[in-house]
Amino acid sequence: MDPYGIKTLDELKEFLHRAMQLEHATIPPYLTALYSIKPGVNQDATQVLRVIVVEEMLDLTIAANILNAIGGTPDLTRPDFAVNYPASLPDGETDFKVSIQAFSREALATFLKIERPAQRPEHLAGKGLIQRKNSPHITALGSDPRHEDHHFYSIGEFYSAIAEGIKYLEAEARRAGTTIFIGDKFRQITSEYYYSGGGELFPVTDLKSALEAIELIMEQGEGDGGGIYDDDEHELAHYYRFDELVKGRYYRKGDQPDHPTGPHLQVDWEGAYPIKPNLKVAEISEGSELREAATDFNTCYGEFLELLTRAYNGQPSLLREAVPIMFEFRNIIVELIRNPLPGHPGKYSSPTYEIPHSAGVPPISPDSSAIETML
């Protein structure tokens, strides 16, 4: 057993919580980049970002299915769940920052880093996790939850550790005549509750389905076995969808990575509002309508996370509301993004994703929530 490997069920549950946090952490940057695009331009980029946001929600749900399968409790309302941007992601021996920023070349470069496959070079093979200290004010995604200064080489390596932990713990359980897959099967989210062209949602009930679920998450980001598509050769992996925008050309069947040969597509790199990256509510004038709108959005987004938590904990039908709500956030995001930011010449406002945590607040109901009020 790897000395850094997952050895207990509680450790596995915490790793899966981190997996959910990681999948969710890509949604605010992608969603903000999407709605920073000015009307009437960058239609191709708009479509790419919309599809990927939907598929990131799918990956979040897959991670919740795995956690539920082993008797865990998905909780997107935990104070540590919504990250503080910029957040840190593993970049081999170093890291890179994921920011809330406008659609731009810089944003696409970050998105490619998020989705790219990364394997260790020979000189680091078998040498354990990468050790480095992070600022206490920065969320370090892809780190070992037992040792915050120990980081995986890549997101793929992080998920591989989860897969190995599942195999190890299930083998140990079987030797004792039991199983780790003791979760309530009625909490599993299937495709009847969530449609995405990027993959099928299936129940996780045993070792085989758990490993297939992890493989699906990894393939959606980086492709299958080094190819540009997922395992059914139907959908482009996220990395190559972003690469199409950077290269200005579509991939088509038979193309090799980094060499798209399909039709050209147009990208207007100036066609987005220049929002201030990683804006915080405290930077917006107190008492202003802009600050009130930013605060209201954060409350609204917090209730969205509560809705997802309820969906993952026995009310799967609520997930049907999630994607429409996520795209209806456009109204208030656009209200923020299209307003100049006082005190910051040439910059515009944006959502801040600073989620309030109010102890004792009852969960929202589908027919009465701040979401509906705001949207």
C-alpha positions in Angstrom: 0.0 0.0 0.0 1.3 3.4 -1.0 2.4 5.2 2.3 0.4 8.2 1.0 -2.6 6.0 0.1 -6.1 6.2 1.5 -6.3 3.7 4.4 -9.7 4.4 6.1 -13.3 5.0 5.0 -13.3 8.4 6.7 -10.2 9.4 4.7 -12.0 8.3 1.5 -15.1 10.3 2.3 -12.9 13.4 2.9 -11.1 12.9 -0.4 -14.5 12.6 -2.2 -15.7 15.8 -0.5 -12.5 17.4 -1.9 -13.4 15.9 -5.3 -16.8 17.6 -5.2 -15.1 20.9 -4.1 -12.7 20.6 -7.0 -15.4 20.0 -9.6 -17.5 22.8 -8.3 -14.6 25.2 -8.2 -14.4 25.3 -12.0 -18.0 26.3 -12.4 -17.8 30.0 -11.2 -14.8 30.8 -13.4 -16.4 29.2 -16.4 -19.8 30.7 -15.8 -18.3 34.2 -15.3 -16.2 34.0 -18.4 -19.3 32.9 -20.3 -21.4 35.9 -19.2 -18.5 38.4 -19.6 -18.8 37.9 -23.3 -20.5 41.0 -25.0 -23.8 40.4 -26.9 -23.5 39.4 -30.5 -19.9 38.2 -30.5 -18.1 34.9 -29.7 -21.0 32.6 -30.4 -18.6 29.6 -30.7 -17.0 30.4 -27.3 -20.4 30.9 -25.7 -21.5 27.5 -26.8 -18.3 25.8 -25.7 -18.5 27.4 -22.2 -22.2 26.5 -21.8 -21.6 22.9 -22.6 -18.6 22.6 -20.3 -20.4 24.2 -17.4 -23.2 21.6 -17.8 -20.7 18.8 -17.9 -18.8 20.1 -14.8 -22.2 19.9 -13.0 -22.4 16.4 -14.2 -18.9 15.6 -12.8 -19.9 17.2 -9.5 -22.9 14.9 -9.4 -20.9 11.8 -10.2 -18.6 12.6 -7.3 -21.7 13.0 -5.1 -22.9 9.6 -6.3 -19.6 7.9 -5.3 -19.7 9.6 -1.8 -23.3 8.5 -1.3 -22.4 5.0 -2.4 -20.0 4.5 0.5 -22.4 6.0 3.1 -21.1 9.5 3.0 -23.1 12.7 3.1 -22.6 15.3 0.3 -22.6 18.8 1.8 -22.1 21.8 -0.4 -22.9 24.1 2.5 -19.8 23.3 4.5 -17.9 26.5 5.2 -14.8 25.1 3.4 -16.7 24.0 0.2 -17.0 27.2 -1.8 -13.4 28.3 -2.5 -11.8 31.7 -2.1 -10.6 32.9 -5.5 -7.9 32.8 -6.7 -7.6 29.2 -5.8 -4.5 27.0 -6.3 -4.4 23.9 -8.5 -1.5 21.5 -9.0 0.8 22.3 -11.9 3.3 19.5 -11.6 6.0 20.5 -9.2 4.4 23.9 -8.7 0.9 25.3 -8.8 -1.2 27.8 -10.8 -4.1 30.1 -9.8 -7.7 29.8 -10.9 -9.3 33.2 -11.0 -12.7 34.8 -11.6 -11.9 36.8 -14.7 -13.3 37.8 -18.1 -13.1 35.7 -21.2 -9.7 36.3 -22.6 -6.5 34.5 -23.8 -5.3 34.5 -20.2 -8.5 32.9 -19.0 -8.3 30.2 -21.8 -4.7 29.5 -20.8 -5.9 28.8 -17.2 -8.8 26.7 -18.4 -6.4 24.5 -20.5 -4.3 24.0 -17.4 -7.3 22.9 -15.4 -8.3 20.3 -17.9 -5.0 19.1 -19.3 -3.6 15.6 -18.6 -0.4 15.5 -16.6 1.9 12.6 -15.9 4.9 12.6 -13.7 8.3 12.7 -15.4 10.7 9.8 -14.7 12.7 11.7 -12.1 9.6 12.1 -9.9 8.2 8.6 -10.4 7.5 6.9 -7.1 8.6 9.9 -5.0 5.3 10.7 -3.2 3.4 13.9 -3.1 4.8 17.3 -3.9 5.5 19.3 -0.7 5.0 23.1 -0.8 3.3 25.6 1.5 0.3 27.6 0.5 -1.0 30.9 1.8 -3.7 30.2 4.5 -5.9 32.6 2.5 -5.8 30.5 -0.7 -7.7 27.3 -1.2 -5.3 24.6 -2.4 -7.3 22.2 -4.6 -5.7 18.8 -5.3 -4.0 18.6 -2.0 -4.1 15.8 0.5 -6.8 16.6 3.1 -4.7 14.9 5.8 -1.6 17.0 5.0 -2.5 20.4 3.5 1.1 21.0 2.4 1.3 17.8 0.4 0.0 18.1 -3.1 -0.8 15.7 -5.9 1.2 16.2 -9.1 -2.0 16.7 -11.1 -5.8 16.4 -10.9 -5.5 13.0 -12.7 -3.2 11.8 -9.9 -5.6 13.0 -7.3 -8.4 10.9 -8.8 -6.1 7.9 -9.3 -5.4 8.1 -5.5 -9.2 7.9 -4.9 -9.6 5.0 -7.2 -6.7 3.1 -5.5 -8.3 3.9 -2.1 -11.6 2.5 -3.2 -10.0 -0.7 -4.5 -7.9 -1.1 -1.3 -10.8 -0.5 1.1 -13.2 -2.8 -0.8 -10.6 -5.6 -0.8 -10.2 -5.2 2.9 -13.9 -5.2 3.4 -14.4 -8.3 1.3 -11.8 -10.2 3.3 -14.0 -9.4 6.3 -17.1 -10.6 4.5 -18.5 -7.0 4.0 -18.4 -4.2 1.6 -17.8 -0.4 1.7 -20.8 0.2 -0.6 -23.4 0.5 2.1 -25.1 3.8 0.9 -28.8 4.3 0.4 -29.4 3.5 -3.3 -32.3 5.9 -3.4 -29.8 8.8 -3.1 -28.1 7.9 -6.4 -28.7 10.4 -9.2 -29.4 8.9 -12.6 -29.9 10.3 -16.1 -33.7 10.7 -15.6 -32.8 13.6 -13.2 -30.0 15.2 -15.3 -29.3 15.2 -19.0 -25.9 16.0 -20.4 -24.6 15.1 -23.8 -21.1 14.6 -22.2 -21.9 11.4 -20.3 -24.6 9.2 -18.7 -25.4 9.4 -15.0 -25.6 5.9 -13.6 -26.0 4.6 -10.1 -22.8 3.8 -8.2 -23.4 0.6 -6.2 -20.2 -1.4 -6.3 -16.5 -1.4 -7.1 -17.0 -1.7 -10.9 -19.5 1.2 -11.1 -17.3 3.4 -8.8 -14.2 3.0 -10.9 -16.3 3.6 -14.1 -17.6 6.8 -12.5 -14.0 8.1 -11.7 -12.9 7.2 -15.2 -15.8 9.2 -16.7 -14.8 12.3 -14.7 -11.2 12.0 -15.9 -12.1 11.3 -19.6 -14.4 14.4 -19.8 -11.5 16.6 -18.8 -8.6 15.2 -20.7 -9.9 12.6 -23.1 -9.6 8.8 -23.3 -6.1 7.3 -23.3 -4.5 10.4 -24.8 -7.1 10.8 -27.5 -9.3 13.9 -28.0 -12.6 12.3 -27.3 -14.2 10.6 -24.3 -14.5 6.8 -24.2 -17.4 6.5 -26.6 -15.7 8.7 -29.2 -18.7 11.0 -29.2 -17.8 14.1 -27.2 -14.6 16.2 -27.3 -12.9 16.3 -24.0 -12.9 19.7 -22.3 -9.2 20.3 -22.9 -9.7 20.1 -26.7 -12.8 22.2 -26.7 -10.8 25.0 -25.1 -8.0 24.2 -27.5 -10.3 24.8 -30.5 -10.9 28.3 -29.3 -7.2 29.0 -28.8 -6.3 27.6 -32.2 -9.3 29.1 -34.0 -10.1 25.8 -35.7 -12.5 22.8 -34.9 -11.3 19.3 -34.3 -12.9 16.6 -36.4 -12.8 12.8 -36.2 -9.3 11.4 -36.9 -7.5 14.5 -35.7 -4.5 14.2 -33.4 -4.1 16.2 -30.2 -3.0 19.8 -30.8 -3.6 19.5 -34.6 -7.3 20.4 -35.4 -8.0 20.3 -39.1 -11.7 21.2 -39.1 -13.4 24.5 -40.1 -12.1 27.8 -38.8 -13.9 29.5 -36.0 -13.8 33.2 -35.0 -12.8 34.4 -31.6 -12.9 38.1 -30.7 -10.5 38.4 -27.8 -11.7 42.0 -27.2 -15.3 40.9 -27.1 -15.7 40.7 -23.3 -16.2 43.2 -20.5 -12.9 43.8 -18.7 -14.0 42.8 -15.2 -11.7 43.2 -12.2 -10.3 39.7 -11.5 -11.2 38.1 -8.2 -13.3 41.1 -7.1 -14.4 41.1 -3.4 -17.6 42.7 -2.0 -15.4 44.9 0.3 -13.9 46.6 -2.8 -17.3 47.8 -3.9 -18.6 51.1 -2.5 -20.6 50.6 0.7 -24.3 51.4 0.4 -24.2 51.3 -3.5 -26.6 49.4 -5.6 -23.7 47.5 -7.1 -22.6 46.3 -3.7 -26.2 45.3 -2.9 -26.4 43.3 -6.2 -23.1 41.5 -5.5 -24.3 40.6 -2.0 -27.7 39.4 -3.3 -26.0 37.2 -5.8 -23.8 35.6 -3.2 -26.9 34.8 -1.1 -28.6 33.5 -4.2 -25.7 31.3 -5.1 -25.5 30.0 -1.5 -29.1 28.9 -1.8 -28.3 27.2 -5.1 -25.6 25.1 -3.2 -28.3 24.3 -0.6 -30.6 23.1 -3.4 -27.8 20.8 -4.7 -27.2 19.5 -1.2 -30.8 18.5 -0.8 -30.8 16.9 -4.3 -27.8 14.8 -3.3 -29.3 13.8 0.0 -32.5 12.0 -1.0 -34.4 14.5 -3.2 -32.8 13.8 -6.6 -35.7 15.4 -8.6 -34.5 18.8 -7.4 -31.5 18.4 -9.7 -33.9 19.0 -12.6 -34.1 22.6 -11.4 -30.3 23.1 -11.0 -29.1 23.7 -14.5 -32.0 26.1 -15.5 -31.3 28.0 -12.3 -27.5 28.1 -13.0 -28.1 29.7 -16.4 -30.8 32.0 -15.0 -28.0 33.5 -12.9 -27.2 35.3 -16.1 -29.6 38.1 -15.3 -27.8 39.2 -12.1 -24.3 38.4 -13.3 -24.8 40.5 -16.4 -26.2 43.3 -14.2 -22.8 43.2 -12.3 -20.5 42.7 -15.3 -21.9 45.5 -17.4 -21.4 48.1 -14.7 -18.1 50.1 -14.4 -16.4 49.6 -11.1 -16.0 52.9 -9.2 -12.4 53.5 -8.2 -11.0 51.1 -10.8 -10.8 53.0 -14.1 -11.4 50.7 -17.1 -12.6 47.8 -15.0 -16.1 46.4 -14.5 -17.8 44.7 -11.7 -18.4 40.9 -11.4 -19.8 38.3 -9.1 -17.5 37.5 -6.1 -18.8 34.1 -5.0 -18.3 34.9 -1.3 -20.9 32.6 0.0 -22.6 33.5 3.3 -22.9 30.7 5.9 -25.8 31.3 8.3 -26.1 28.7 11.0 -29.7 27.5 11.6 -31.1 28.8 8.3 -33.8 26.3 7.1 -33.3 24.7 3.7 -35.0 26.4 0.8 -38.1 25.1 -0.7 -38.6 24.7 -4.5 -41.5 27.2 -4.6 -40.1 29.8 -2.2 -36.5 31.0 -2.4 -34.3 33.9 -3.0 -33.4 32.2 -6.2 -36.8 32.8 -7.6 -36.9 36.3 -6.2 -33.6 37.3 -7.8 -34.3 35.6 -11.1 
